[in-house]
């Protein structure tokens, strides 16, 4: 049986939640790192001019959240009731917003001089809102939805992990989010992935090239 193929650039960004889901599910996959030179040649052959792509047999999917939701549906990571599935969708969109907020920050003019203001007035409040929403799950266990793991737990971990690497001072003020990340990182398959050396180190690309090359 052939492995699934996941294609993206040599970084984390929007594809890392997919990798984390595949690792947690123990799905064998080829992690295809696309160079920028190769991307120029293949871009027009993609439906939306963007990666990642995921191929499993005859099924090829573009758009990161479409890939994520496919894996969640097929592997029963999408909650057990309609209310839980709706909560999953809400959390997925909230973390997509966070990912955009964090990803675009280094491109701002004079960002390094304005970093403290960004953390205090934009990133910090966004993380605090997420922390409150995590606490709104009425079920004990530390998950974002219901009593068991869903795909949004793995999205949340991947995005918070990158956020913590780039802006540790912001996440330090949200102990519940940090505790959640620590719990996910201790799951055996996720821990093995973190220690494997297969995980890309570069977290973000800025106007001067790769930056924030650190781990949370």
Buried (B, 14 or more C-beta within 10 A) or exposed (E): EEEBBBBBBBBBBBBBBBBBBBBBBEBEBEBBEBEEEEBEEEEEEBEEEBBBBBBBEEEEBBBBBEBBBBBBEEBEBBBEEEEBBEBBBBBBEBBBEBBEBBBEBBEBEEBEEEBEEBBEEBBBEBBBEBBEBBEEBEEEEBBBBBEBBBBBBBBBBBBBBBBBBBBEEBBEEBEEBBEBBEBBBEBEEBEEBBEEEEBBBBBBBBEEEEBBEEEB
